[in-house]
Amino acid sequence: MSNIIFIGMDIHKNSFNLCALDGYTGEILGDTQCSSDAKNVLKFTNHVTEYVK
């Protein structure tokens, strides 16, 4: 069985707001505000996917 995780992004010039939601339960798996760098988005997604394994 696979897991579905929805990730929402609110993008601004200098920052990103990220939120991850479990696709089955609707539980918030994580949320953060970070600088507008793709490396931070990757770090967040890796952290969230480790949480649900």
mmJSON file of the N, C-alpha and C atoms, coordinates in Angstrom:
{"data_MODEL":{"atom_site":{
"group_PDB":["ATOM","ATOM","ATOM","ATOM","ATOM","ATOM","ATOM","ATOM","ATOM","ATOM","ATOM","ATOM","ATOM","ATOM","ATOM","ATOM","ATOM","ATOM","ATOM","ATOM","ATOM","ATOM","ATOM","ATOM","ATOM","ATOM","ATOM","ATOM","ATOM","ATOM","ATOM","ATOM","ATOM","ATOM","ATOM","ATOM","ATOM","ATOM","ATOM","ATOM","ATOM","ATOM","ATOM","ATOM","ATOM","ATOM","ATOM","ATOM","ATOM","ATOM","ATOM","ATOM","ATOM","ATOM","ATOM","ATOM","ATOM","ATOM","ATOM","ATOM","ATOM","ATOM","ATOM","ATOM","ATOM","ATOM","ATOM","ATOM","ATOM","ATOM","ATOM","ATOM","ATOM","ATOM","ATOM","ATOM","ATOM","ATOM","ATOM","ATOM","ATOM","ATOM","ATOM","ATOM","ATOM","ATOM","ATOM","ATOM","ATOM","ATOM","ATOM","ATOM","ATOM","ATOM","ATOM","ATOM","ATOM","ATOM","ATOM","ATOM","ATOM","ATOM","ATOM","ATOM","ATOM","ATOM","ATOM","ATOM","ATOM","ATOM","ATOM","ATOM","ATOM","ATOM","ATOM","ATOM","ATOM","ATOM","ATOM","ATOM","ATOM","ATOM","ATOM","ATOM","ATOM","ATOM","ATOM","ATOM","ATOM","ATOM","ATOM","ATOM","ATOM","ATOM","ATOM","ATOM","ATOM","ATOM","ATOM","ATOM","ATOM","ATOM","ATOM","ATOM","ATOM","ATOM","ATOM","ATOM","ATOM","ATOM","ATOM","ATOM","ATOM","ATOM","ATOM","ATOM","ATOM","ATOM","ATOM"],
"id":[1,2,3,4,5,6,7,8,9,10,11,12,13,14,15,16,17,18,19,20,21,22,23,24,25,26,27,28,29,30,31,32,33,34,35,36,37,38,39,40,41,42,43,44,45,46,47,48,49,50,51,52,53,54,55,56,57,58,59,60,61,62,63,64,65,66,67,68,69,70,71,72,73,74,75,76,77,78,79,80,81,82,83,84,85,86,87,88,89,90,91,92,93,94,95,96,97,98,99,100,101,102,103,104,105,106,107,108,109,110,111,112,113,114,115,116,117,118,119,120,121,122,123,124,125,126,127,128,129,130,131,132,133,134,135,136,137,138,139,140,141,142,143,144,145,146,147,148,149,150,151,152,153,154,155,156,157,158,159],
"type_symbol":["N","C","C","N","C","C","N","C","C","N","C","C","N","C","C","N","C","C","N","C","C","N","C","C","N","C","C","N","C","C","N","C","C","N","C","C","N","C","C","N","C","C","N","C","C","N","C","C","N","C","C","N","C","C","N","C","C","N","C","C","N","C","C","N","C","C","N","C","C","N","C","C","N","C","C","N","C","C","N","C","C","N","C","C","N","C","C","N","C","C","N","C","C","N","C","C","N","C","C","N","C","C","N","C","C","N","C","C","N","C","C","N","C","C","N","C","C","N","C","C","N","C","C","N","C","C","N","C","C","N","C","C","N","C","C","N","C","C","N","C","C","N","C","C","N","C","C","N","C","C","N","C","C","N","C","C","N","C","C"],
"label_atom_id":["N","CA","C","N","CA","C","N","CA","C","N","CA","C","N","CA","C","N","CA","C","N","CA","C","N","CA","C","N","CA","C","N","CA","C","N","CA","C","N","CA","C","N","CA","C","N","CA","C","N","CA","C","N","CA","C","N","CA","C","N","CA","C","N","CA","C","N","CA","C","N","CA","C","N","CA","C","N","CA","C","N","CA","C","N","CA","C","N","CA","C","N","CA","C","N","CA","C","N","CA","C","N","CA","C","N","CA","C","N","CA","C","N","CA","C","N","CA","C","N","CA","C","N","CA","C","N","CA","C","N","CA","C","N","CA","C","N","CA","C","N","CA","C","N","CA","C","N","CA","C","N","CA","C","N","CA","C","N","CA","C","N","CA","C","N","CA","C","N","CA","C","N","CA","C","N","CA","C","N","CA","C","N","CA","C"],
"label_alt_id":[null,null,null,null,null,null,null,null,null,null,null,null,null,null,null,null,null,null,null,null,null,null,null,null,null,null,null,null,null,null,null,null,null,null,null,null,null,null,null,null,null,null,null,null,null,null,null,null,null,null,null,null,null,null,null,null,null,null,null,null,null,null,null,null,null,null,null,null,null,null,null,null,null,null,null,null,null,null,null,null,null,null,null,null,null,null,null,null,null,null,null,null,null,null,null,null,null,null,null,null,null,null,null,null,null,null,null,null,null,null,null,null,null,null,null,null,null,null,null,null,null,null,null,null,null,null,null,null,null,null,null,null,null,null,null,null,null,null,null,null,null,null,null,null,null,null,null,null,null,null,null,null,null,null,null,null,null,null,null],
"label_comp_id":["MET","MET","MET","SER","SER","SER","ASN","ASN","ASN","ILE","ILE","ILE","ILE","ILE","ILE","PHE","PHE","PHE","ILE","ILE","ILE","GLY","GLY","GLY","MET","MET","MET","ASP","ASP","ASP","ILE","ILE","ILE","HIS","HIS","HIS","LYS","LYS","LYS","ASN","ASN","ASN","SER","SER","SER","PHE","PHE","PHE","ASN","ASN","ASN","LEU","LEU","LEU","CYS","CYS","CYS","ALA","ALA","ALA","LEU","LEU","LEU","ASP","ASP","ASP","GLY","GLY","GLY","TYR","TYR","TYR","THR","THR","THR","GLY","GLY","GLY","GLU","GLU","GLU","ILE","ILE","ILE","LEU","LEU","LEU","GLY","GLY","GLY","ASP","ASP","ASP","THR","THR","THR","GLN","GLN","GLN","CYS","CYS","CYS","SER","SER","SER","SER","SER","SER","ASP","ASP","ASP","ALA","ALA","ALA","LYS","LYS","LYS","ASN","ASN","ASN","VAL","VAL","VAL","LEU","LEU","LEU","LYS","LYS","LYS","PHE","PHE","PHE","THR","THR","THR","ASN","ASN","ASN","HIS","HIS","HIS","VAL","VAL","VAL","THR","THR","THR","GLU","GLU","GLU","TYR","TYR","TYR","VAL","VAL","VAL","LYS","LYS","LYS"],
"label_asym_id":["A","A","A","A","A","A","A","A","A","A","A","A","A","A","A","A","A","A","A","A","A","A","A","A","A","A","A","A","A","A","A","A","A","A","A","A","A","A","A","A","A","A","A","A","A","A","A","A","A","A","A","A","A","A","A","A","A","A","A","A","A","A","A","A","A","A","A","A","A","A","A","A","A","A","A","A","A","A","A","A","A","A","A","A","A","A","A","A","A","A","A","A","A","A","A","A","A","A","A","A","A","A","A","A","A","A","A","A","A","A","A","A","A","A","A","A","A","A","A","A","A","A","A","A","A","A","A","A","A","A","A","A","A","A","A","A","A","A","A","A","A","A","A","A","A","A","A","A","A","A","A","A","A","A","A","A","A","A","A"],
"label_entity_id":["1","1","1","1","1","1","1","1","1","1","1","1","1","1","1","1","1","1","1","1","1","1","1","1","1","1","1","1","1","1","1","1","1","1","1","1","1","1","1","1","1","1","1","1","1","1","1","1","1","1","1","1","1","1","1","1","1","1","1","1","1","1","1","1","1","1","1","1","1","1","1","1","1","1","1","1","1","1","1","1","1","1","1","1","1","1","1","1","1","1","1","1","1","1","1","1","1","1","1","1","1","1","1","1","1","1","1","1","1","1","1","1","1","1","1","1","1","1","1","1","1","1","1","1","1","1","1","1","1","1","1","1","1","1","1","1","1","1","1","1","1","1","1","1","1","1","1","1","1","1","1","1","1","1","1","1","1","1","1"],
"label_seq_id":[1,1,1,2,2,2,3,3,3,4,4,4,5,5,5,6,6,6,7,7,7,8,8,8,9,9,9,10,10,10,11,11,11,12,12,12,13,13,13,14,14,14,15,15,15,16,16,16,17,17,17,18,18,18,19,19,19,20,20,20,21,21,21,22,22,22,23,23,23,24,24,24,25,25,25,26,26,26,27,27,27,28,28,28,29,29,29,30,30,30,31,31,31,32,32,32,33,33,33,34,34,34,35,35,35,36,36,36,37,37,37,38,38,38,39,39,39,40,40,40,41,41,41,42,42,42,43,43,43,44,44,44,45,45,45,46,46,46,47,47,47,48,48,48,49,49,49,50,50,50,51,51,51,52,52,52,53,53,53],
"pdbx_PDB_ins_code":[null,null,null,null,null,null,null,null,null,null,null,null,null,null,null,null,null,null,null,null,null,null,null,null,null,null,null,null,null,null,null,null,null,null,null,null,null,null,null,null,null,null,null,null,null,null,null,null,null,null,null,null,null,null,null,null,null,null,null,null,null,null,null,null,null,null,null,null,null,null,null,null,null,null,null,null,null,null,null,null,null,null,null,null,null,null,null,null,null,null,null,null,null,null,null,null,null,null,null,null,null,null,null,null,null,null,null,null,null,null,null,null,null,null,null,null,null,null,null,null,null,null,null,null,null,null,null,null,null,null,null,null,null,null,null,null,null,null,null,null,null,null,null,null,null,null,null,null,null,null,null,null,null,null,null,null,null,null,null],
"Cartn_x":[0.844,0.0,0.886,0.538,1.329,0.684,1.507,1.034,0.893,-0.112,-0.297,-0.075,0.813,1.104,0.888,0.054,-0.163,0.723,1.435,2.288,1.844,1.52,1.13,2.256,2.391,3.439,2.827,3.182,2.843,4.164,4.298,5.594,5.627,6.674,6.932,8.338,8.681,9.99,11.136,11.049,12.16,11.901,10.686,10.388,9.338,9.351,8.336,7.655,6.354,5.616,5.187,5.536,5.251,4.399,3.458,2.629,2.397,2.515,2.298,1.121,0.26,-0.971,-1.024,-1.401,-1.605,-2.845,-2.716,-3.805,-4.979,-4.782,-5.856,-6.536,-5.747,-6.317,-6.554,-5.883,-5.989,-5.123,-4.332,-3.448,-2.333,-2.017,-0.893,0.393,1.231,2.482,3.623,3.524,4.559,4.243,4.758,4.661,5.87,6.292,7.486,7.487,8.281,8.58,10.086,10.544,11.976,12.322,13.615,14.053,13.721,13.616,13.188,14.349,14.622,15.691,15.157,15.339,14.825,15.395,16.604,17.207,16.375,15.769,14.926,13.646,13.095,11.894,12.226,13.352,13.778,14.011,14.64,14.882,13.551,12.574,11.266,10.564,10.564,9.89,10.562,11.876,12.577,12.205,12.117,11.742,10.331,9.401,7.996,7.86,8.544,8.414,9.028,10.051,10.616,9.642,8.837,7.874,6.79,6.403,5.304,5.755,7.033,7.531,7.342],
"Cartn_y":[-1.181,0.0,1.241,2.197,3.42,4.524,5.451,6.613,7.798,8.618,9.852,11.012,11.912,13.1,14.312,15.225,16.476,17.544,18.291,19.369,20.666,21.642,22.954,23.947,24.862,25.883,27.258,28.179,29.59,30.286,30.806,31.306,32.83,33.345,34.781,35.026,36.259,36.592,36.043,36.194,35.814,34.584,34.015,32.869,31.954,30.71,29.715,29.279,29.081,28.428,27.075,25.997,24.645,23.921,23.122,22.319,20.967,19.885,18.54,17.903,17.234,16.639,15.171,14.296,12.885,12.776,12.117,12.03,11.178,10.326,9.455,9.972,10.467,10.884,12.378,13.161,14.613,15.222,14.385,14.853,15.72,16.81,17.654,16.96,16.651,15.94,16.893,18.115,19.096,20.404,21.474,22.782,23.599,24.468,25.26,26.502,27.463,28.635,28.637,28.812,28.775,29.792,29.992,30.905,30.302,31.132,30.684,30.025,28.786,27.995,26.578,26.053,24.718,23.643,23.838,22.863,22.715,23.798,23.738,22.952,23.06,22.301,20.813,20.452,19.057,18.508,19.299,18.878,18.623,19.506,19.349,18.091,17.869,16.69,15.403,15.384,14.202,13.946,14.994,14.857,14.306,14.806,14.375,12.915,12.523,11.145,10.154,10.538,9.671,9.502,10.499,10.473,9.417,9.198,8.273,6.853,6.605,5.243,4.336],
"Cartn_z":[0.0,0.0,0.0,-0.816,-0.884,-0.053,0.361,1.118,0.18,0.441,-0.313,0.643,0.254,1.047,0.151,0.607,-0.108,0.517,-0.328,0.162,-0.5,0.34,-0.146,0.064,-0.889,-0.801,-0.998,-0.109,-0.267,-0.549,-1.738,-2.203,-2.162,-1.53,-1.492,-2.036,-2.198,-2.769,-1.923,-0.601,0.267,1.122,1.051,1.914,1.29,1.76,1.418,2.698,2.66,3.738,3.193,3.904,3.447,4.48,4.004,4.885,4.211,4.981,4.457,5.176,4.397,4.909,4.502,5.439,5.132,4.247,3.107,2.147,2.596,3.578,4.045,5.305,6.258,7.545,7.627,6.783,6.85,7.935,8.615,9.684,9.099,9.789,9.383,9.812,8.839,9.117,9.432,8.969,9.238,8.557,9.124,8.484,8.886,7.996,8.254,7.379,7.791,6.976,6.792,5.554,5.277,4.199,4.011,2.954,1.594,0.589,-0.742,-1.489,-1.089,-1.684,-1.899,-3.085,-3.406,-2.488,-1.973,-1.067,0.207,0.662,1.858,1.6,0.408,0.049,0.023,-0.555,-0.603,0.804,1.653,3.033,3.758,3.556,4.177,3.68,2.369,1.831,2.298,2.391,2.905,4.361,5.146,6.557,6.685,5.909,5.994,5.546,4.494,4.017,4.998,5.73,6.764,7.914,8.182,9.26,9.044,7.792,7.517,7.208,7.13,6.832,8.017],
"occupancy":[1.0,1.0,1.0,1.0,1.0,1.0,1.0,1.0,1.0,1.0,1.0,1.0,1.0,1.0,1.0,1.0,1.0,1.0,1.0,1.0,1.0,1.0,1.0,1.0,1.0,1.0,1.0,1.0,1.0,1.0,1.0,1.0,1.0,1.0,1.0,1.0,1.0,1.0,1.0,1.0,1.0,1.0,1.0,1.0,1.0,1.0,1.0,1.0,1.0,1.0,1.0,1.0,1.0,1.0,1.0,1.0,1.0,1.0,1.0,1.0,1.0,1.0,1.0,1.0,1.0,1.0,1.0,1.0,1.0,1.0,1.0,1.0,1.0,1.0,1.0,1.0,1.0,1.0,1.0,1.0,1.0,1.0,1.0,1.0,1.0,1.0,1.0,1.0,1.0,1.0,1.0,1.0,1.0,1.0,1.0,1.0,1.0,1.0,1.0,1.0,1.0,1.0,1.0,1.0,1.0,1.0,1.0,1.0,1.0,1.0,1.0,1.0,1.0,1.0,1.0,1.0,1.0,1.0,1.0,1.0,1.0,1.0,1.0,1.0,1.0,1.0,1.0,1.0,1.0,1.0,1.0,1.0,1.0,1.0,1.0,1.0,1.0,1.0,1.0,1.0,1.0,1.0,1.0,1.0,1.0,1.0,1.0,1.0,1.0,1.0,1.0,1.0,1.0,1.0,1.0,1.0,1.0,1.0,1.0],
"B_iso_or_equiv":[0.0,0.0,0.0,0.0,0.0,0.0,0.0,0.0,0.0,0.0,0.0,0.0,0.0,0.0,0.0,0.0,0.0,0.0,0.0,0.0,0.0,0.0,0.0,0.0,0.0,0.0,0.0,0.0,0.0,0.0,0.0,0.0,0.0,0.0,0.0,0.0,0.0,0.0,0.0,0.0,0.0,0.0,0.0,0.0,0.0,0.0,0.0,0.0,0.0,0.0,0.0,0.0,0.0,0.0,0.0,0.0,0.0,0.0,0.0,0.0,0.0,0.0,0.0,0.0,0.0,0.0,0.0,0.0,0.0,0.0,0.0,0.0,0.0,0.0,0.0,0.0,0.0,0.0,0.0,0.0,0.0,0.0,0.0,0.0,0.0,0.0,0.0,0.0,0.0,0.0,0.0,0.0,0.0,0.0,0.0,0.0,0.0,0.0,0.0,0.0,0.0,0.0,0.0,0.0,0.0,0.0,0.0,0.0,0.0,0.0,0.0,0.0,0.0,0.0,0.0,0.0,0.0,0.0,0.0,0.0,0.0,0.0,0.0,0.0,0.0,0.0,0.0,0.0,0.0,0.0,0.0,0.0,0.0,0.0,0.0,0.0,0.0,0.0,0.0,0.0,0.0,0.0,0.0,0.0,0.0,0.0,0.0,0.0,0.0,0.0,0.0,0.0,0.0,0.0,0.0,0.0,0.0,0.0,0.0],
"pdbx_formal_charge":[null,null,null,null,null,null,null,null,null,null,null,null,null,null,null,null,null,null,null,null,null,null,null,null,null,null,null,null,null,null,null,null,null,null,null,null,null,null,null,null,null,null,null,null,null,null,null,null,null,null,null,null,null,null,null,null,null,null,null,null,null,null,null,null,null,null,null,null,null,null,null,null,null,null,null,null,null,null,null,null,null,null,null,null,null,null,null,null,null,null,null,null,null,null,null,null,null,null,null,null,null,null,null,null,null,null,null,null,null,null,null,null,null,null,null,null,null,null,null,null,null,null,null,null,null,null,null,null,null,null,null,null,null,null,null,null,null,null,null,null,null,null,null,null,null,null,null,null,null,null,null,null,null,null,null,null,null,null,null],
"auth_seq_id":[1,1,1,2,2,2,3,3,3,4,4,4,5,5,5,6,6,6,7,7,7,8,8,8,9,9,9,10,10,10,11,11,11,12,12,12,13,13,13,14,14,14,15,15,15,16,16,16,17,17,17,18,18,18,19,19,19,20,20,20,21,21,21,22,22,22,23,23,23,24,24,24,25,25,25,26,26,26,27,27,27,28,28,28,29,29,29,30,30,30,31,31,31,32,32,32,33,33,33,34,34,34,35,35,35,36,36,36,37,37,37,38,38,38,39,39,39,40,40,40,41,41,41,42,42,42,43,43,43,44,44,44,45,45,45,46,46,46,47,47,47,48,48,48,49,49,49,50,50,50,51,51,51,52,52,52,53,53,53],
"auth_comp_id":["MET","MET","MET","SER","SER","SER","ASN","ASN","ASN","ILE","ILE","ILE","ILE","ILE","ILE","PHE","PHE","PHE","ILE","ILE","ILE","GLY","GLY","GLY","MET","MET","MET","ASP","ASP","ASP","ILE","ILE","ILE","HIS","HIS","HIS","LYS","LYS","LYS","ASN","ASN","ASN","SER","SER","SER","PHE","PHE","PHE","ASN","ASN","ASN","LEU","LEU","LEU","CYS","CYS","CYS","ALA","ALA","ALA","LEU","LEU","LEU","ASP","ASP","ASP","GLY","GLY","GLY","TYR","TYR","TYR","THR","THR","THR","GLY","GLY","GLY","GLU","GLU","GLU","ILE","ILE","ILE","LEU","LEU","LEU","GLY","GLY","GLY","ASP","ASP","ASP","THR","THR","THR","GLN","GLN","GLN","CYS","CYS","CYS","SER","SER","SER","SER","SER","SER","ASP","ASP","ASP","ALA","ALA","ALA","LYS","LYS","LYS","ASN","ASN","ASN","VAL","VAL","VAL","LEU","LEU","LEU","LYS","LYS","LYS","PHE","PHE","PHE","THR","THR","THR","ASN","ASN","ASN","HIS","HIS","HIS","VAL","VAL","VAL","THR","THR","THR","GLU","GLU","GLU","TYR","TYR","TYR","VAL","VAL","VAL","LYS","LYS","LYS"],
"auth_asym_id":["A","A","A","A","A","A","A","A","A","A","A","A","A","A","A","A","A","A","A","A","A","A","A","A","A","A","A","A","A","A","A","A","A","A","A","A","A","A","A","A","A","A","A","A","A","A","A","A","A","A","A","A","A","A","A","A","A","A","A","A","A","A","A","A","A","A","A","A","A","A","A","A","A","A","A","A","A","A","A","A","A","A","A","A","A","A","A","A","A","A","A","A","A","A","A","A","A","A","A","A","A","A","A","A","A","A","A","A","A","A","A","A","A","A","A","A","A","A","A","A","A","A","A","A","A","A","A","A","A","A","A","A","A","A","A","A","A","A","A","A","A","A","A","A","A","A","A","A","A","A","A","A","A","A","A","A","A","A","A"],
"auth_atom_id":["N","CA","C","N","CA","C","N","CA","C","N","CA","C","N","CA","C","N","CA","C","N","CA","C","N","CA","C","N","CA","C","N","CA","C","N","CA","C","N","CA","C","N","CA","C","N","CA","C","N","CA","C","N","CA","C","N","CA","C","N","CA","C","N","CA","C","N","CA","C","N","CA","C","N","CA","C","N","CA","C","N","CA","C","N","CA","C","N","CA","C","N","CA","C","N","CA","C","N","CA","C","N","CA","C","N","CA","C","N","CA","C","N","CA","C","N","CA","C","N","CA","C","N","CA","C","N","CA","C","N","CA","C","N","CA","C","N","CA","C","N","CA","C","N","CA","C","N","CA","C","N","CA","C","N","CA","C","N","CA","C","N","CA","C","N","CA","C","N","CA","C","N","CA","C","N","CA","C","N","CA","C","N","CA","C"],
"pdbx_PDB_model_num":[1,1,1,1,1,1,1,1,1,1,1,1,1,1,1,1,1,1,1,1,1,1,1,1,1,1,1,1,1,1,1,1,1,1,1,1,1,1,1,1,1,1,1,1,1,1,1,1,1,1,1,1,1,1,1,1,1,1,1,1,1,1,1,1,1,1,1,1,1,1,1,1,1,1,1,1,1,1,1,1,1,1,1,1,1,1,1,1,1,1,1,1,1,1,1,1,1,1,1,1,1,1,1,1,1,1,1,1,1,1,1,1,1,1,1,1,1,1,1,1,1,1,1,1,1,1,1,1,1,1,1,1,1,1,1,1,1,1,1,1,1,1,1,1,1,1,1,1,1,1,1,1,1,1,1,1,1,1,1]
}}}
